[in-house]
């Protein structure tokens, strides 16, 4: 008997021995589909349909001002993006932003989480003060941050003038504008990383550290030999979500610098906004949005593969 015939016979035999589905099981399955129907409909209407529409518009000369597209242009929008210096500059700026903000935010969050891991009086107050910038409205905090950096009346420039340093246009000169956006983003995001790391550190059994103490390990040795390896999954989670969030940075740039000076802080999402709602080049904006989405997917897949290989290696 061939392998195909043997497989068919096995399938038929399994069908004969399979337990028939009862009426109650069918009703239970139907109730399950009914319960997930609202979420599925919302997902299709507000996510999948706009996504498909964006992909379609990326192959047209769609104008957001009129809502019309005269004709299909094929890959012309994507080709134009590759040859557009502003798009390439926005891509480089986004890469720099992601490469600096994500690891610095995670490192600072881990530092504060480890520093506040030991219970002491007032620990909750310190945690709240560090976490407040994350839950505060980005627009409001960015306006306050911009005022502090203002050359006229800003606290930072006033402190520099006391030390004899001339006022610096932190938000209007290179490279200070990008540095200011990065510092603001790290300050805003460190509280979230701290809370996630604090939860991970609290789940480490105290017996591990007690055993290490008996062996003569100091606090730094215990942290890097016990705590840090055990919070690896948390680090992976923060790395993936942090990169996805950093790729979509917009509000900080819009409020603090407006993409300037000379596009030195213009990011990919700000480029999409500018093309779509300033110049009304909807096709180019849609194409840039699709490339940003693909970039996020590729980076996330690479990160997850690296993390899965590392976890597998640790289990060996």
C-alpha positions in Angstrom: 0.0 0.0 0.0 1.3 3.4 -1.0 1.9 6.2 1.6 -1.0 8.2 0.1 -3.4 5.2 0.4 -2.3 4.5 4.0 -2.9 8.2 4.9 -6.4 8.1 3.4 -7.2 5.0 5.3 -6.0 6.5 8.5 -8.1 9.6 8.0 -11.2 7.5 7.2 -10.6 5.4 10.3 -10.3 8.5 12.5 -13.5 9.9 11.1 -15.3 6.7 12.0 -14.0 6.7 15.6 -14.4 10.4 16.1 -16.9 11.5 18.7 -19.9 13.2 17.1 -20.6 16.8 18.0 -23.5 17.2 20.2 -26.2 20.0 19.9 -25.0 21.6 23.1 -21.4 21.8 21.8 -22.6 23.4 18.6 -24.6 26.0 20.6 -21.5 26.7 22.7 -19.4 27.2 19.6 -22.0 29.5 18.1 -22.1 31.5 21.3 -18.3 31.9 21.2 -18.5 33.2 17.7 -21.2 35.6 18.7 -19.2 36.9 21.6 -16.1 37.7 19.4 -18.2 39.2 16.6 -18.2 42.8 18.0 -14.4 42.8 18.4 -13.9 41.3 15.0 -16.2 43.8 13.3 -14.4 46.7 15.1 -11.0 45.3 14.1 -12.1 45.0 10.4 -13.8 48.4 10.2 -11.2 50.5 12.1 -7.9 48.6 11.4 -8.0 46.2 8.5 -10.1 48.3 6.1 -8.0 51.5 6.7 -4.9 49.5 6.3 -6.1 48.0 3.0 -7.2 51.5 1.9 -3.8 53.0 2.7 -2.0 50.3 0.7 -4.3 51.0 -2.2 -3.8 54.8 -2.0 0.0 54.2 -2.0 -0.4 53.2 -5.7 -2.4 56.2 -6.7 -2.1 60.0 -6.8 -4.7 60.5 -4.1 -5.3 64.0 -2.8 -6.5 64.2 0.9 -7.8 67.7 0.3 -10.3 66.6 -2.3 -10.5 62.9 -1.5 -10.0 62.1 -5.2 -7.4 60.0 -7.0 -7.3 60.5 -10.8 -5.4 57.3 -11.7 -3.1 54.5 -10.6 0.6 55.3 -10.7 2.0 51.9 -9.8 5.3 52.0 -7.9 6.0 55.6 -8.8 5.3 56.8 -5.2 7.8 54.3 -3.7 10.4 55.1 -6.3 10.0 58.8 -5.6 10.5 58.2 -1.9 13.8 56.4 -2.5 15.0 59.4 -4.4 13.6 62.0 -2.0 16.3 63.5 0.2 13.8 64.5 2.9 12.5 61.0 3.2 16.0 59.6 3.5 16.8 62.3 6.1 13.7 61.4 8.0 14.6 57.7 7.9 18.1 58.4 9.3 16.7 60.7 12.0 14.2 57.9 13.0 17.0 55.3 13.1 19.1 57.6 15.4 16.1 58.3 17.6 15.3 54.6 18.0 18.9 53.5 18.5 19.4 56.1 21.3 16.0 56.3 23.0 15.1 52.6 23.4 18.3 51.4 25.1 18.7 54.5 27.2 15.1 54.3 28.4 15.4 50.7 29.3 18.8 51.2 31.0 17.5 54.1 33.1 14.3 52.2 33.9 16.3 49.2 35.1 18.5 51.4 37.2 15.7 53.1 39.0 13.8 49.7 39.4 16.9 48.1 41.0 17.5 51.2 43.1 13.9 51.2 44.5 13.7 47.4 44.8 14.5 47.4 48.5 11.5 48.6 50.6 12.1 51.9 52.4 10.0 54.7 53.7 8.7 56.9 50.8 9.5 54.4 48.0 6.1 54.8 46.6 6.5 58.5 46.3 9.7 58.2 44.4 8.2 55.7 42.0 5.2 57.9 41.4 7.4 61.0 40.7 9.3 59.0 38.1 6.2 57.5 36.6 4.2 60.7 36.3 5.8 62.0 33.1 4.7 58.8 31.3 1.0 59.3 32.1 1.0 63.1 31.8 -0.3 64.5 28.4 2.6 64.6 25.9 1.5 67.9 24.5 1.4 69.7 27.8 4.7 68.2 29.1 6.4 69.1 25.7 5.2 72.7 26.0 6.6 73.0 29.5 9.8 71.3 28.4 10.1 73.7 25.5 9.7 76.6 27.8 12.5 75.3 30.1 14.8 75.2 27.1 13.8 78.6 25.7 16.7 81.0 25.1 14.6 83.8 26.6 13.6 83.1 30.2 14.3 79.4 30.1 15.6 77.8 33.4 18.3 75.8 31.6 19.7 78.8 29.7 19.5 80.9 32.9 21.6 78.4 34.7 24.1 78.4 31.9 24.3 82.2 31.9 25.1 82.1 35.6 28.0 79.9 34.8 29.1 82.4 32.0 27.9 80.3 29.1 26.0 82.1 26.2 22.4 81.1 25.6 21.9 78.0 23.5 19.0 77.5 21.1 18.2 74.0 22.1 15.2 73.7 19.9 16.4 75.8 16.9 20.0 74.7 16.3 21.7 71.5 15.3 22.5 69.1 16.9 20.8 70.4 20.0 17.3 70.0 18.6 17.5 66.3 18.2 19.3 66.0 21.5 16.4 67.8 23.2 13.8 65.6 21.6 15.7 62.5 22.6 16.2 63.7 26.2 12.5 64.5 26.5 11.5 61.1 25.2 13.8 59.3 27.6 12.5 61.4 30.5 8.9 60.6 29.5 9.4 56.8 29.0 11.7 55.9 31.8 8.8 55.6 34.3 7.1 52.9 32.2 10.3 50.8 32.0 10.8 51.2 35.7 7.4 49.9 36.6 7.7 46.9 34.3 11.2 46.1 35.5 10.1 46.5 39.1 7.4 43.9 38.7 9.9 41.5 37.1 12.5 42.0 39.9 9.8 41.4 42.5 9.0 38.0 41.0 12.5 36.7 41.5 12.5 34.3 44.5 14.4 35.8 47.5 16.0 32.4 48.1 18.3 33.0 45.1 19.8 36.1 46.5 20.0 34.5 50.0 22.0 31.6 48.6 24.3 34.0 46.7 24.9 36.0 49.9 25.9 32.8 51.7 28.4 32.2 48.9 29.9 35.7 49.5 28.4 37.4 46.4 28.1 41.2 46.7 25.1 43.3 45.5 26.5 43.9 42.0 27.5 40.3 41.5 24.0 39.2 42.6 22.4 41.7 40.3 24.3 40.8 37.2 24.5 37.0 37.9 20.9 36.5 39.1 18.5 39.4 38.6 19.6 40.5 35.1 19.5 37.1 33.5 16.1 36.2 35.0 14.5 39.4 33.7 15.6 38.6 30.2 12.0 38.1 28.9 11.0 41.4 30.3 13.9 43.1 28.6 12.8 41.5 25.3 9.3 42.7 25.8 10.4 46.3 26.4 12.8 46.1 23.5 10.1 45.1 21.0 7.4 47.4 22.3 9.9 50.3 22.7 11.1 50.0 19.1 7.6 49.9 17.7 6.7 53.0 19.8 9.8 54.9 18.9 9.3 54.3 15.2 6.0 56.1 15.5 7.3 59.2 17.3 5.4 62.3 16.3 4.0 64.4 19.1 7.3 65.4 20.6 8.7 66.4 17.3 5.6 68.4 16.3 5.4 70.3 19.5 9.1 70.9 20.3 10.7 71.5 16.9 8.2 71.1 14.1 10.7 68.9 12.3 13.4 71.6 12.2 15.8 73.1 12.0 16.3 72.1 8.4 14.6 68.7 8.8 17.2 67.8 11.4 14.5 66.3 13.7 11.9 65.2 11.1 11.0 61.6 11.6 9.2 59.1 9.3 5.8 59.7 10.9 6.2 63.5 10.8 7.2 63.1 7.1 3.9 61.2 6.5 2.0 64.0 8.2 3.7 66.7 6.2 3.2 65.0 2.9 -0.4 64.2 3.6 -1.7 67.2 5.4 0.7 70.0 4.5 1.5 69.3 0.8 -1.6 67.1 0.2 0.5 64.4 -1.5 -1.7 61.5 -0.2 -0.1 58.9 -2.4 3.4 59.7 -1.1 2.2 59.8 2.4 0.4 56.4 2.1 3.6 54.9 0.5 5.7 56.2 3.4 3.2 54.9 5.9 3.3 51.4 4.3 7.1 51.4 4.4 7.1 52.5 8.0 4.7 49.6 8.8 6.9 47.1 7.0 10.0 48.5 8.8 8.2 47.9 12.1 7.2 44.4 11.2 10.7 43.4 10.0 12.5 44.9 13.0 10.0 43.2 15.4 10.5 39.8 13.7 14.3 40.1 13.9 14.1 41.0 17.5 11.8 38.1 18.3 14.1 35.7 16.5 17.1 36.9 18.4 15.3 36.7 21.7 14.0 33.2 20.9 17.4 32.0 20.0 18.9 33.4 23.2 16.2 31.8 25.3 16.8 28.5 23.6 20.6 28.8 24.2 20.0 29.5 27.9 17.9 26.3 28.2 20.7 24.1 26.8 
